[in-house]
Amino acid sequence: MSCDYLALAQPGVQKLSPYVPGKPVDELARELNLDPAGIVKLASNENPLGPSPKVLDAIRAELSELTRYPDGNGFALKKRLAERYSVGIGQVTLGNGSNDILELVARAYLAPGLNAVFSEHAFAVYPIATQAVGAEGRAVAAKNWGHDLDAMAAAIDENTRVVFVANPNNPTGTWFEAAALDSFLARVPEHVLVVLDEAYIEYAEGQELPDGLRFLADYPNLLVSRTFSKAYGLAALRVGYAISSPVIADVLNRVRQPFNVNGLALAAACAALDDVDYLIASRKVNDAGMVQLESGFRRLGLDWIPSRGNFIAVDFARDAAPINQALLREGVIVRPVAGYGMPTFLRVSIGTEQENARFLDVLRQVLAQ
Ligand SMILES: Cc1ncc(COP(=O)(O)O)c(C=O)c1O
């Protein structure tokens, strides 16, 4: 008789549902016998610009080092980040994507009997990382689709060790301003680590969103996590980072894999940080694409949640699953968000002008059927 290997897994893991990523282009092409070149993917909040030539040069230069382990401390990238943000190098933790940072926090600070607080409709990895280590996830009801920071502060108890807040949030795109963040941080007890997830901050700076790093000096329990996957366009390479107090960075360093960020990724991220023009172009394409999608939705009589990310959640006021299926049949991949408690919405990543136009055109036809 063979063992029940599911029953042998940790109780939290047994009840986990795996993260569902956006459908890859090749998978849809295989399923529906479509030409991959004709498929538009606006499903994973990726950068539609394609990689920066400077990043590609940096990767090529690094290829001859493939037989070597990367610098396990990521010194060069940490140094650049520390200089860029005027923090100590000992305050920087590198991750295999910022996803890795979220998991390092959960592994280091959560355990059975402890809990993490996050918002309803927030990034799926918060509950997954929490549950995977046997801790309790407390999802606090959202307010106008965004974080209800007062209710989140009120949900904290003596067993809370982590609060995850995303600014802006994915998949809703909602955000909060500096004063709201400051008064929230002032209410969170010192024994609770606040993970301020700023995966999309580069798209939103100057648009009412605070730079979380400004609060580090006042709140030693704050950790700001960011990524190279979005505005810097390095999603495939998996590089993210956290900036926190040196003590928290030291704790995360104890549980991280020795070589959690690979050599090509380290070289690419260094080059990406210096490539100011690419960042400006990313922001410009995103701002224009947001206006394009919003005006398209307005023409179609659809409602949406105003967003400060590189994506927008559009409301069909009815089950969005058949609309998603119809879009897929036409070679357009967006993201269903029923799993986030938003069954009438689809989340659409901002693409190039042509991709957005194609999506809007197909959507118009689908809605007219
Ligand atoms: C809010 C948020 N945080 C973190 C991540 C993780 O991104 P990555 O691991 O690519 O840095 C994502 C990715 O979509 C996200 O939306």
The ligand as a Tripos MOL2 file, in Angstrom:
@<TRIPOS>MOLECULE
LIG
   16    16     1     0     0
SMALL
NO_CHARGES

@<TRIPOS>ATOM
      1 C1          2.0180   43.2450   -5.8350 C.3       1 LIG1
      2 C2          3.0850   42.3220   -6.3400 C.ar      1 LIG1
      3 N1          4.1110   42.0370   -5.5470 N.ar      1 LIG1
      4 C3          5.0890   41.2130   -5.9280 C.ar      1 LIG1
      5 C4          5.0690   40.6250   -7.1690 C.ar      1 LIG1
      6 C5          6.1560   39.6560   -7.4950 C.3       1 LIG1
      7 O1          6.8550   39.9840   -8.6260 O.3       1 LIG1
      8 P1          8.3280   39.4610   -8.8660 P.3       1 LIG1
      9 O2          8.5190   38.2120   -8.0700 O.co2     1 LIG1
     10 O3          8.4080   39.2500  -10.3090 O.co2     1 LIG1
     11 O4          9.2320   40.5570   -8.3590 O.co2     1 LIG1
     12 C6          4.0230   40.8920   -8.0500 C.ar      1 LIG1
     13 C7          3.9700   40.2440   -9.3800 C.2       1 LIG1
     14 O5          3.0660   40.3010  -10.1200 O.2       1 LIG1
     15 C8          3.0100   41.7640   -7.6100 C.ar      1 LIG1
     16 O6          1.9660   42.0380   -8.4030 O.3       1 LIG1
@<TRIPOS>BOND
     1     1     2 1
     2     2     3 ar
     3     2    15 ar
     4     3     4 ar
     5     4     5 ar
     6     5     6 1
     7     5    12 ar
     8     6     7 1
     9     7     8 1
    10     8     9 2
    11     8    10 1
    12     8    11 1
    13    12    13 1
    14    12    15 ar
    15    13    14 2
    16    15    16 1
@<TRIPOS>SUBSTRUCTURE
     1 LIG1         1 GROUP 0 **** ****
